[in-house]
Amino acid sequence: MGNSDSKLNFRKAVIQLTTKTQPVEATDDAFWDQFWADTTTSVQDVFALVPAAEIRAVREESPSNLATLCYKAVEKLVQATESGCPSQKEKQIVLNCTRLLTRILPYIFEDADWRGFFWSTVPGAGRAGADDGDDDSGRPLAESLLLAIADLLFCPEFTVQSHKKGSLDSAEDIHSIDSCEYIWEAGVGFAHSPPLNYIHDLNRTELLKLLLTCFSEAMYLAPSSESNVLNPWVQFFCSTDNRHALPLFTSLLNVVCAYDPVGYGIPYNHLLFSDYREQLVEHAGQVLIVMLEHEGGTAAGSPTLDGTTTTTAMDDQDPVGPDNLFVNYLSRIHREEDFQFILKGVARLLTNPLVQTYLPNSTKKIQFHQELLVLFWKLCDFNKKFLFFVLKSSDVLDILVPILFYLNDARADQSRVGLMHIGVFILLLLSGERNFGVRLNKPYSVRVPMDIPVFTGTHADLLIVIFHKIITSGHQRLQPLFDCLLTIVVNVSPYLKSLSMVAANKLLHLLEAFSTSWFLFSVSQNHHLVFFLLEVFNNIIQYQFDGNYNLVYAIIRKRNVFHQLANLPTDPSSIQKALQRKKKSPEPISRTNSQEGVSMEGSRPAAPAEPGTLKISLIATPGIDKLTEKSQVSEDGTMISVQPTDSNQSPSHSSGAAGASDTESNAGAVDDEVFYVKPERRRLSSTSSVSQWTPTSDWVLSWKCKLPLQTIMRLLQVLVPQVEKICIDKGLTDESEILKFLQHGTLVGLLPVPHPILIRKYQANSGTAMWFRTYMWGVIYLRNVDPPIWYDTDVKLFEIQRV
């Protein structure tokens, strides 16, 4: 039968289904088999031949027929796991049912009345056909479907290589094989790399698409701040009911981390051959991050791992962990070689889009870096040993550089605001550890093309230059991230041995911009940014004075900025005058005098989103005070948690006991739970949603008296006269002589007693958990365009908009 005939017959069956007003009996196999037995339809065909309007029509007008169709398709998958699908025809039936369910499920989820359908046992529907004893007859349809998908993902000769050498009649029984021997790729807990088989890769990809569609019920529920809303599909699939949980976890993780898109390095090879592995890797990554959704504390009474295959790879010390087995396994990986394999794999893939070659477009560039960033976040969040391993060597810089590349590249594109957030969140998490700050002192020699000024310096300089670029020339939707960006710089500042002149000038340019009176008076939180920057300068002067002569020189050159801050007017008429000035020049931050140098060779400027690009509305992230908790670094380097002194008072009259509490932002307090769709939200762009806030003299005085200027003023008091004297005595106009003098100068005994180092460590909270869920599903929605699984369905978790 020709392919066009089978398409025609399939389309006829769909039309019959939509036009029949009477229920079709489940036992009428001649009718139902038209959908899967005699056809060879690709997934694209299924999406074209089963239009959305017709699925909805059947759902509304003949619900029993839609129910029977779902039931019969699941039944076929269950039967395939019984037989092990030895024949080509049975394999085709499995693929047809898989594609059909992938098409229909989103329309089941979008209707609240139908959502419970898969969780009910289907009363009497086709029981005549299901004569497989009564062990499964009481299972909800969803459970039968999920278990069948899990079995089929380890089906010899369909999705895995058979270990049997014999003929077809001795096919392995799916239910008796130990799937741990059939893990898809070498890596964590498995040493053997099976030969590549593109048919198996394609079949795995189809099943993973269906699995992802099952999990996507989450997209059809409005975002809620309840952190205990568990996805029943994920919950069941990641429980002990799934006997393939461990081999599937390792298969997905290993397939992602072992993937090398460049392959054997033949230029243009990706244009000659279709890379089926890439599709599998993308879907493996997406399924993995969705299954690693873990809420609440660790659940007691969860299963231990059976010692046989797993004690090698997973930590056996605390058998009780989260109920979600995938989170459980991830949190217990502990061998150095496994960490090395994961880190190298993630770094290789994140760096791939940055690889420059002399032949344009000659190497394959992957597109799934956002899923990789979510995976890396979850690895660090659920497995602290992995986080410490990452920070133990300068390998962390192989993650840092691509993240900074993405941040710089996406800064002007409003459709990539989510990417900006996850990049910044990862850096915030890393910056809470001392080792990260120390690693940043490694010289930056890799020349990744970015449109930033050329500089010679360290990875710390790179980070500061790019953060400056984001703040001064990023999209206005990024303003809620300013606090986070500066918090990262504050966290690493006590460990930075020597900033370059370019980075020092960037920091002072930010202070200059943020300390103008109109900016300070225009929004109630703007002064926090000045506190953060002063804290950076204080940390460097007190703890790293010796190597930081460039920064000291920049502070001396811009000393008037500090004097203006100390003399900031607080009377009502000056405040009004400043705000009038703002109305004339609303440009948030001028880019003049920030010494924009020549950009790096081969770089292109950050482009705004193409018109028509789809983007997802994300919920607002909590303010920095909710995102972080303060820790004080004691003499021996250990961290002691600092109790918040005045977090529940309003920012206008907080009493800064520690002096630094005023750097905490309340940006999140106003619209913590508001889901922002419009860009005109929060700092700078509008005067916040609090009933038209106006600055008062008392308010300015309440924080002005806490500006931590003592250390800098003392430095200026000591060094400015000395520098001026040298200039007059030697008639100097050349700054290199002054730098040489500062390099050998000292302030020992002249500065105030060093303040304790305060680190703001990321702390998990329900606000960010919800943000991650919407971001992750938003990425998955936008990335699955062929076929467009969820397109034009009534998604509730986020809004889809065109730029």
C-alpha positions, 0 to 999 in steps of 0.5 A, spaced: 500 500 500 502 506 498 504 511 503 499 516 500 493 511 500 495 510 508 494 517 509 488 517 505 485 511 509 487 515 516 484 521 514 478 517 512 478 514 519 479 521 523 473 524 519 468 518 521 470 519 528 468 526 528 462 525 524 459 519 528 454 521 533 453 514 536 458 511 540 463 506 537 463 500 541 470 499 544 470 491 541 469 494 534 476 493 532 475 493 524 474 501 526 479 502 531 485 499 527 484 504 522 488 509 526 494 504 527 494 498 524 494 499 516 498 506 516 505 508 516 504 516 518 510 520 520 508 524 526 508 530 522 502 527 518 499 525 524 499 533 526 496 535 519 491 529 518 488 530 525 486 538 526 485 541 533 478 543 531 476 536 530 479 533 536 475 539 540 469 537 536 470 530 538 471 532 545 465 536 546 460 532 541 462 525 542 466 524 548 465 517 549 469 516 542 475 520 544 475 516 551 475 509 547 480 512 542 485 514 548 483 507 551 484 503 545 491 506 543 494 505 550 491 498 550 495 497 544 502 500 547 500 495 553 499 489 549 506 491 545 510 490 552 507 483 553 509 481 546 516 485 546 513 487 539 518 482 535 515 484 528 516 490 524 508 491 523 507 491 531 513 496 531 509 500 527 503 500 531 507 502 537 509 508 533 502 510 530 499 510 537 505 514 540 504 519 535 496 519 536 497 520 543 502 525 543 497 529 538 491 528 543 493 529 550 494 536 550 487 537 548 485 532 554 489 537 559 486 544 556 479 542 558 478 541 566 473 536 566 477 531 562 483 532 566 481 526 571 480 522 565 486 518 565 486 517 572 480 514 572 479 506 571 475 505 564 469 502 567 468 496 562 471 499 556 474 494 552 475 489 558 473 484 553 480 485 549 484 486 555 484 479 558 491 479 561 488 477 568 486 482 573 493 485 575 492 491 571 485 492 570 484 496 576 490 501 574 488 508 572 489 509 564 495 514 566 499 509 570 498 503 564 500 508 559 507 511 563 509 503 565 508 501 558 512 507 555 518 505 560 518 498 558 518 500 551 524 505 552 528 498 554 525 494 548 530 489 545 530 491 537 526 497 538 529 502 542 535 498 545 540 493 542 538 485 543 543 481 547 540 475 544 544 472 538 539 467 536 533 467 531 526 471 532 522 466 536 527 467 542 526 474 543 527 477 550 521 478 554 521 485 556 518 484 563 524 479 565 530 483 562 534 487 567 534 494 564 540 496 567 544 492 562 541 496 557 543 503 559 543 507 552 550 510 553 556 509 557 557 514 563 555 515 570 554 507 573 555 504 566 561 503 562 559 500 556 557 504 550 552 500 545 553 501 538 550 507 535 543 505 532 539 511 529 533 507 528 533 506 536 535 513 537 528 515 533 524 510 536 526 513 543 525 520 541 518 518 539 517 515 546 520 521 550 516 526 546 510 522 548 512 522 555 514 529 555 506 530 553 504 526 559 508 531 563 505 537 560 499 537 564 503 542 568 502 547 562 494 547 563 494 549 570 495 557 572 501 558 576 500 558 584 505 560 589 503 553 593 509 549 592 506 543 594 503 542 587 505 536 585 505 533 577 501 526 578 504 524 572 511 526 574 510 523 581 508 516 579 513 515 573 519 517 578 516 512 584 518 505 585 512 503 581 517 504 575 522 499 575 526 502 570 527 509 574 534 507 575 536 505 568 532 511 565 535 516 569 542 514 567 541 513 560 538 520 559 543 523 563 549 519 560 546 521 553 546 528 554 553 528 557 556 524 552 554 527 546 559 531 542 556 535 536 562 536 533 563 529 532 570 527 528 571 534 526 569 534 519 567 541 517 560 541 514 558 534 516 552 536 519 549 539 513 551 532 510 548 527 515 542 528 519 544 527 526 538 523 530 542 523 536 541 530 537 534 530 537 534 524 542 539 528 546 534 534 546 528 530 548 532 526 553 535 533 556 527 536 557 524 529 560 530 529 565 529 537 567 521 536 568 522 529 572 527 533 577 521 537 579 522 536 587 518 540 592 518 540 599 523 537 604 526 530 604 520 525 604 521 519 609 520 512 608 522 512 601 525 506 598 533 505 598 537 503 592 538 496 591 545 495 592 547 490 586 548 495 580 548 502 584 552 502 590 558 503 585 555 510 582 550 512 588 552 514 595 549 509 599 550 513 606 543 515 607 538 511 604 532 515 605 531 521 600 526 524 596 520 520 594 522 522 587 527 517 585 530 521 579 532 527 584 534 521 589 539 518 584 541 525 582 543 527 589 547 521 591 552 521 585 558 522 589 564 519 585 569 524 582 570 520 575 562 521 575 562 528 576 568 529 571 564 526 566 558 530 567 561 537 568 566 536 562 559 534 558 555 540 560 561 545 559 562 542 552 555 543 550 555 550 553 561 552 549 559 549 543 555 555 540 561 559 542 566 555 537 569 559 532 572 556 526 575 559 520 570 556 515 563 560 516 557 555 519 562 549 518 561 546 525 554 544 528 551 549 533 546 546 538 540 550 540 538 547 547 543 551 551 537 553 556 535 546 558 542 545 559 543 551 564 536 548 568 540 541 568 546 544 571 542 549 576 538 542 578 545 538 579 548 544 583 541 545 587 540 537 589 547 535 589 552 539 594 558 535 593 557 536 585 557 544 587 563 543 591 567 539 585 565 544 580 568 550 584 574 545 586 578 547 580 578 552 575 573 547 571 568 552 573 570 557 568 568 553 563 561 554 565 562 561 567 565 563 560 559 560 556 554 563 561 557 570 560 557 569 553 549 568 553 548 574 558 552 578 553 549 576 547 541 576 549 541 582 553 538 586 548 533 581 546 526 581 550 524 574 548 530 572 552 529 575 558 528 568 561 535 566 559 538 572 562 535 570 569 537 563 569 544 565 567 544 570 573 541 565 578 547 560 576 552 565 578 548 568 584 548 560 586 556 560 585 558 566 588 555 564 595 562 560 595 569 563 596 572 558 591 568 561 586 571 568 587 578 565 588 577 562 581 576 568 578 583 571 579 585 566 573 587 570 567 582 570 561 586 568 555 580 564 551 578 569 546 571 568 545 568 573 540 563 578 544 562 585 543 565 588 549 571 592 549 578 589 548 582 588 555 587 584 558 585 581 565 582 576 569 575 572 569 573 577 574 574 583 569 570 579 564 564 578 569 565 586 571 565 588 563 559 584 561 555 586 567 556 593 566 554 592 559 548 588 561 546 594 566 548 600 561 545 597 554 540 591 556 533 591 555 529 595 560 525 588 562 532 586 565 532 592 571 529 587 576 536 583 575 540 589 577 540 587 584 542 580 583 548 582 578 551 587 583 550 582 589 554 577 585 560 582 584 559 584 592 560 576 593 566 575 589 569 582 591 573 580 597 577 575 593 579 579 587 586 580 587 587 585 581 582 588 577 584 591 570 583 599 569 577 597 564 573 593 569 575 599 575 573 604 570 566 600 569 565 600 576 566 607 577 561 609 571 556 605 574 557 608 581 557 615 577 550 613 574 547 610 580 548 616 585 545 622 581 540 625 585 534 624 580 536 617 580 536 616 587 530 619 588 526 617 583 524 610 586 524 607 593 529 602 592 534 605 587 539 607 593 540 600 594 545 599 588 549 605 591 550 601 597 552 594 593 557 598 589 560 602 596 560 595 599 564 592 593 569 598 594 570 597 601 571 589 600 577 590 595 580 596 599 580 592 606 582 585 603 585 586 597 588 593 597 595 591 594 594 588 587 588 593 586 592 600 584 588 600 578 581 601 582 584 605 587 587 610 581 580 610 578 577 612 585 582 618 586 580 620 579 572 620 580 573 622 588 568 628 586 562 622 586 564 620 593 564 627 595 557 628 592 554 622 595 556 625 602 553 631 601 547 629 597 542 634 599 536 632 603 531 638 603 525 638 600 526 643 594 532 640 592 529 633 592 523 636 587 529 640 583 532 633 582 526 630 580 524 635 575 531 634 572 529 627 571 523 629 567 527 632 562 532 627 561 529 620 562 535 616 559 536 611 565 544 611 564 548 615 560 553 611 556 558 617 555 564 617 559 564 610 560 570 609 555 567 604 550 573 601 547 573 597 540 569 591 541 573 584 540 574 582 533 569 577 530 564 579 534 557 582 533 553 587 537 547 584 541 541 584 537 534 585 539 528 580 538 526 579 531 519 582 530 514 576 530 518 572 535 514 568 540 516 569 547 513 567 554 511 571 559 514 569 566 512 571 573 516 576 577 522 573 581 522 575 588 527 581 591 534 580 593 532 579 600 528 573 599 533 570 594 539 570 599 540 569 606 546 573 609 552 569 612 559 572 615 565 569 613 569 568 620 577 568 621 578 561 619 574 562 613 567 558 615 561 562 614 556 563 620 549 565 618 547 572 620 540 573 622 536 579 619 535 584 623 529 588 620 527 585 614 519 586 616 520 593 616 518 597 610 524 600 607 523 607 608 524 606 616 529 600 616 534 601 622 540 598 619 543 595 625 549 592 621 550 597 616 549 593 610 542 591 611 540 597 607 543 594 601 537 589 601 532 590 596 525 590 597 524 590 590 520 584 590 515 586 596 511 590 592 509 585 586 512 578 589 506 574 587 504 579 581 505 575 574 508 581 570 507 581 562 507 588 561 515 591 561 513 597 565 514 594 571 519 596 577 525 600 578 527 605 573 521 605 568 516 607 573 515 609 580 513 602 582 506 600 583 505 603 590 500 608 590 505 613 587 510 613 592 514 620 593 521 621 596 521 625 603 527 628 607 526 623 612 526 618 607 533 620 604 536 622 611 534 615 613 539 611 609 544 617 607 546 616 614 548 609 613 552 610 606 558 606 608 563 612 606 568 612 611 573 607 608 573 610 602 574 617 605 580 615 609 583 613 603 582 619 599 584 623 605 591 619 605 592 618 598 590 624 594 595 629 597 600 624 596 598 623 588 597 631 587 604 632 590 608 627 586 604 630 580 606 637 582 614 635 584 615 631 577 610 635 573 607 629 571 601 628 566 603 620 565 598 616 569 603 610 569 608 613 574 602 614 579 600 607 578 607 605 580 607 609 586 600 606 588 602 599 586 608 600 592 604 604 597 600 602 603 595 604 607 596 599 613 594 602 620 591 608 616 584 605 615 578 603 619 578 596 622 576 592 617 569 590 617 567 582 617 565 580 610 558 579 608 556 574 603 549 573 600 548 566 599 542 564 594 536 560 598 531 556 595 524 559 596 517 558 593 517 564 588 524 562 585 521 554 584 515 557 581 519 561 576 523 555 574 517 551 573 514 557 568 521 558 565 522 550 564 515 549 561 516 555 557 522 553 553 520 546 552 513 549 549 517 554 544 523 549 542 518 543 540 516 546 534 516 540 529 511 537 531 508 543 534 505 539 540 502 545 544 501 550 539 494 553 539 492 550 545 489 553 551 496 554 556 495 557 563 502 557 566 504 562 562 502 567 556 505 566 549 506 573 546 509 576 539 515 581 540 
